[in-house]
Every structure is written in structure tokens, then in C-alpha cells.
Amino acid sequence: MDEHRNASNQLTIDFSRIEASKYSKITKEVVKHFNLEENKEIIKGLDEIFQEFKSGSALVSLEWDNWSGYIVNALNTEAEPLAKEIAAFINEHY
């Protein structure tokens, strides 16, 4: 688990050991566990998958790419505590 800030100064937590094949399973479990609502449709590319979710005013993106693995990205400052909780959940279960 690696926590850092991206170029937009958003809190980003990635799990390089998690493969693309686990994206759907992990995301479904996270959405259910944290009662997240879809904010945008899923995007699937050759080397990346991502989708935005919300909980109140907190916006997070659950992503996967071939450089970083599974990624939890806090899209606004209100989402930073939630992103940390999601990352802890993933770290505990995967």
C-alpha cells in the first residue's frame, strides 16, 4: 500500500500487487461495505479501469492501471478520510 498525492494534490492510495482481474470483485465489496453510490459510469481501457462513487459530499474514484495496480483516489478533500478507510479495508482483505 502506497499513499501519496497526485499531480492535482489529491490523496491517492495504490496497491501494486492487486491484478486487474480482481478489480470488479474488490470494487463491488467496497461499494457494498461503504454504501457508495455510483457517480459516473465505469470506464475500461486497455491499461486502465476506473469509476467514480460518492458518499454524501465525498467523491472517490476506484481505479486500476497497469502501473499502480488498484487505486483509491480521493477526488475532493471531504473524501480523504473515506479513501483512507477504503484503503484499510482493501489492505486487510487483499
C-alpha positions in Angstrom: 0.0 0.0 0.0 1.5 3.3 -1.1 -0.1 6.7 -0.1 0.8 9.8 -2.0 -0.6 12.9 -3.6 -1.1 13.0 -7.4 -0.4 16.0 -9.7 -3.7 17.5 -8.7 -2.8 17.2 -5.0 -5.5 14.5 -4.5 -4.8 11.8 -1.9 -4.1 8.6 -3.8 -3.5 5.2 -2.3 -2.4 2.3 -4.5 -1.9 -1.4 -4.2 0.6 -2.5 -6.9 0.2 -6.2 -6.1 -3.5 -6.3 -7.0 -4.2 -7.6 -10.5 -6.8 -6.3 -13.0 -8.8 -9.5 -12.7 -9.7 -8.5 -9.1 -11.0 -5.0 -9.8 -14.6 -5.9 -10.1 -14.7 -8.1 -7.0 -12.9 -5.6 -4.8 -14.9 -2.7 -6.1 -18.3 -4.5 -5.5 -17.2 -5.4 -2.0 -16.1 -1.8 -1.3 -19.2 -0.3 -2.7 -21.4 -2.6 -0.6 -19.4 -2.2 2.6 -19.2 1.6 2.4 -22.7 2.0 0.9 -21.3 4.0 -2.0 -23.4 5.4 -4.9 -22.3 5.4 -8.5 -21.4 8.9 -9.6 -20.2 8.1 -13.1 -20.2 5.0 -15.4 -17.3 2.7 -15.4 -14.5 3.3 -18.0 -12.5 0.4 -19.3 -9.4 1.0 -21.4 -6.6 -1.3 -22.5 -4.4 -0.5 -19.4 -6.9 1.1 -17.0 -10.3 0.8 -15.4 -12.0 3.4 -13.2 -15.3 4.6 -11.8 -16.3 7.4 -9.5 -18.5 6.9 -6.5 -19.9 9.2 -3.8 -20.9 9.1 -0.2 -22.6 12.4 0.8 -20.2 15.1 -0.5 -17.2 12.8 -0.6 -16.2 11.7 -4.1 -13.8 8.8 -4.6 -12.5 7.0 -7.7 -11.8 3.3 -7.6 -9.3 2.5 -10.3 -6.8 0.0 -11.7 -4.0 0.6 -14.1 -1.0 -1.5 -15.2 1.5 0.9 -13.4 0.0 1.3 -10.0 -2.4 -1.7 -9.6 -5.6 -1.0 -7.6 -6.0 2.7 -6.7 -8.3 4.6 -4.3 -8.3 8.2 -5.2 -10.0 11.0 -3.1 -11.4 13.4 -5.6 -12.1 16.1 -3.0 -10.8 16.9 0.4 -14.0 15.7 2.0 -13.2 12.2 0.6 -9.8 11.8 2.2 -11.0 10.1 5.4 -13.2 7.8 3.4 -10.3 7.0 1.0 -8.2 6.0 4.0 -10.9 3.8 5.4 -11.4 2.1 2.0 -7.7 1.6 1.7 -7.5 0.0 5.1 -10.4 -2.3 4.2 -8.7 -3.4 1.0 -5.3 -3.8 2.8 -7.0 -6.0 5.4 -8.8 -8.2 2.9 -6.4 -8.4 0.0 
